Amino acid sequence: MIGIVAAMEQELAAIVAAAQAEGPLTTQTLAGQQFHHGTLGGHQVILARSGVGKVAAAATSALLATMADTMVMVGTAGGLGPSAPGDVVVATELLQHDFDARPLWPQWVLPGVGESRIPTDPALTELLGAAAETVCAEHRPDLATLGLPAGQARRGLVISGDRFIGSLAASDALESGLPDALAVEMEGAAVAQVCRTAGVPFALARTVSDRADHDAAVDFSAFLDQVAAPYARDLVLALLRHLD
């Protein structure tokens, strides 16, 4: 059973539609959260919208981890470092950039985990990375029509925090402290921590919607429907084909 989670309804919508095209979805409600059971790409899946932020994501993924053998998260992120709009960043590790329990523990280190960076599952990440290469190649003409450069598939550090990064000063500060970070969002590291505790293999791919600067809020709304939703659907479908 594969759990597929996204933070926002728009990020999950095209995946839900693809599953509905294969057959009916059965909806289960647990602790006020809806989980949609069905088939996608010939695989049994559970689709869930986590909500925005680390608490919402952790709560949803903790419930999902009791039902799913594997978990994948898709959606959007702000680009850091070389990442540009239209790129897909597949996480090799995740970190909570706003977690700081000093002086009890070093900056970013999670009590109970013992480290700051939580690695994703290597085998699942390799397959998701291959899916990202395929999807980026397929969607380059679509990006061109939007005036965006050819999207690239990248792998590396994704960072999460309960603050929308929408200014150049904020993104510069993150890049200064974590120069190898490729993307910033608000949920992934929390899901990674839950999956690590539960022993559930986890992988994450984020489509870069903006450069996490002062233009972020303007770019984001249009990007969701035109790029992020089809990217999320096609990433999941390509991953499921690789799992066959």
C-alpha positions in Angstrom: 0.0 0.0 0.0 1.5 3.3 -1.1 0.6 6.5 0.7 0.7 9.7 -1.4 0.5 13.0 0.4 0.5 16.6 -0.7 0.0 19.7 1.5 -2.6 21.5 -0.6 -5.8 20.4 -2.4 -4.5 21.9 -5.7 -1.3 19.9 -5.4 -3.3 16.6 -5.0 -6.2 17.3 -7.4 -4.7 15.9 -10.6 -3.6 12.7 -8.7 -7.1 12.2 -7.3 -8.6 12.7 -10.8 -6.2 10.1 -12.3 -7.1 7.6 -9.5 -10.8 8.2 -10.1 -10.3 7.5 -13.8 -9.1 4.0 -12.8 -11.9 3.3 -10.5 -13.9 4.5 -7.5 -12.2 6.0 -4.4 -13.3 5.0 -0.9 -13.0 7.8 1.6 -12.1 7.1 5.2 -12.1 9.8 7.9 -9.7 9.5 10.9 -9.3 12.2 13.5 -11.0 14.6 11.1 -8.6 13.8 8.2 -9.8 12.2 5.0 -7.9 9.4 3.3 -8.9 8.3 -0.2 -8.3 4.6 -0.9 -8.1 3.4 -4.5 -5.9 2.3 -7.4 -3.4 4.3 -9.4 -1.1 2.9 -12.1 -2.3 -0.6 -11.0 -1.1 -0.1 -7.4 -3.2 0.2 -4.3 -2.8 3.7 -3.0 -4.0 6.0 -0.2 -4.2 9.7 -1.1 -4.2 12.4 1.6 -4.0 16.2 1.8 -1.9 17.0 4.9 -2.6 20.7 5.2 0.0 23.4 5.4 2.7 23.4 8.0 4.7 20.9 10.0 2.1 20.1 12.7 -0.6 19.4 10.1 1.8 17.3 8.0 3.0 15.3 11.0 -0.5 14.6 12.2 -1.7 13.4 8.8 1.5 11.3 8.1 1.3 9.6 11.5 -2.2 8.3 10.6 -1.1 7.4 7.1 1.9 5.5 8.4 -0.4 3.1 10.2 -1.9 2.1 6.8 0.8 2.5 4.2 3.9 0.5 3.6 5.6 3.3 1.7 5.0 7.0 1.6 5.7 9.7 -1.1 5.1 13.4 -0.8 4.8 15.7 -3.8 4.0 19.4 -4.2 5.7 22.8 -4.6 8.6 24.5 -3.0 10.7 27.7 -3.2 14.0 27.3 -5.0 17.3 27.8 -3.3 20.8 27.6 -4.7 20.7 26.8 -8.4 17.1 25.6 -8.4 14.8 27.6 -10.7 11.0 27.6 -11.4 10.1 24.4 -13.2 12.9 22.3 -11.7 12.0 19.2 -9.7 14.0 18.7 -6.5 14.0 15.1 -5.2 15.1 15.1 -1.6 18.0 13.0 -0.5 17.7 14.4 3.0 15.4 16.8 4.9 16.0 19.3 7.7 13.8 21.6 9.8 15.4 25.0 9.3 13.4 26.6 12.1 14.1 24.0 14.8 16.6 25.3 17.4 16.9 23.7 20.9 20.2 25.3 21.8 21.9 25.1 24.2 20.4 21.7 25.0 21.2 20.4 21.5 23.1 21.8 18.5 21.2 23.9 16.0 18.7 21.8 13.9 19.4 18.5 15.8 16.2 16.7 16.7 16.0 15.2 20.2 15.1 11.6 19.9 16.5 11.4 16.4 20.0 12.5 17.2 20.7 14.3 13.9 19.5 17.3 12.0 19.2 15.7 8.5 16.9 12.8 8.0 17.7 10.8 4.9 15.0 9.6 2.5 14.8 5.9 1.5 17.7 5.4 -1.0 15.9 2.9 -3.3 12.7 4.8 -3.4 14.5 8.1 -3.9 16.5 6.6 -6.8 13.2 5.6 -8.5 11.6 9.0 -7.8 14.7 10.7 -9.2 14.3 8.7 -12.4 10.7 9.7 -12.5 11.7 13.4 -12.1 14.1 13.1 -15.1 11.2 11.7 -17.2 8.7 14.3 -16.1 11.1 17.3 -16.6 11.8 16.2 -20.1 8.1 15.7 -20.9 7.1 19.1 -19.6 9.8 21.3 -21.1 7.6 22.5 -23.9 4.9 23.4 -21.4 7.3 25.5 -19.4 8.5 27.3 -22.6 4.9 28.4 -23.3 4.9 30.0 -19.8 8.2 31.8 -20.4 10.1 29.5 -18.0 13.5 27.9 -18.7 13.8 24.2 -19.3 13.2 22.4 -16.0 15.9 20.3 -14.5 15.7 17.3 -12.1 17.9 17.9 -9.0 18.7 15.8 -5.9 19.7 17.1 -2.6 18.7 18.8 0.7 15.2 20.1 1.1 14.5 22.2 4.2 11.2 22.8 6.0 9.8 25.4 8.4 6.6 27.0 9.6 7.2 30.2 7.8 6.5 31.1 4.1 9.8 32.3 2.7 8.8 35.2 0.5 11.6 37.7 0.7 15.1 37.9 -0.7 16.5 38.6 2.8 14.8 35.5 4.2 16.0 33.2 1.4 19.5 34.7 1.6 19.6 33.9 5.3 18.7 30.3 4.7 21.3 29.9 1.9 23.9 31.4 4.2 23.3 28.9 7.0 22.5 25.9 4.7 24.3 26.5 1.4 23.6 23.1 0.0 19.8 23.4 0.3 18.0 23.2 -3.0 14.4 23.9 -1.9 12.4 25.2 1.0 8.8 24.3 1.9 6.7 23.8 5.0 6.0 20.1 5.5 8.5 17.6 4.2 10.9 17.3 7.1 8.1 16.7 9.5 6.8 13.8 7.3 10.3 12.4 7.1 10.6 12.4 10.9 7.3 10.6 11.3 8.3 8.0 8.6 11.7 7.4 10.2 10.1 6.8 13.6 7.5 4.5 12.1 9.9 2.6 9.9 8.1 3.6 6.7 10.2 4.2 3.6 9.7 7.8 2.4 10.6 9.9 -0.6 9.8 13.4 -1.6 9.7 15.5 -4.8 9.0 19.2 -4.9 8.4 21.3 -8.1 10.1 24.7 -7.7 7.4 27.3 -8.1 9.5 30.4 -7.4 12.8 31.6 -6.1 11.5 32.1 -2.5 11.9 35.9 -2.8 9.6 38.9 -3.0 7.9 37.5 -6.2 7.0 34.2 -4.5 3.4 35.1 -3.6 2.7 36.5 -7.0 4.1 33.5 -8.9 2.6 30.8 -6.7 -1.1 30.9 -7.4 -0.8 30.6 -11.2 1.9 28.0 -10.9 -0.2 25.6 -8.9 -2.8 24.9 -11.6 -0.7 25.3 -14.7 2.5 23.4 -13.6 2.4 21.9 -10.1 -0.7 19.8 -10.4 0.3 18.0 -13.6 3.8 17.6 -12.4 2.7 16.0 -9.2 0.4 13.6 -11.1 3.0 12.7 -13.6 5.8 12.2 -11.0 3.6 9.8 -9.1 2.5 7.9 -12.2 6.1 7.6 -13.4 7.3 6.4 -10.0 4.5 3.8 -10.0 5.7 2.6 -13.4 9.2 2.2 -12.1 7.8 0.1 -9.2 6.3 -2.4 -11.6 
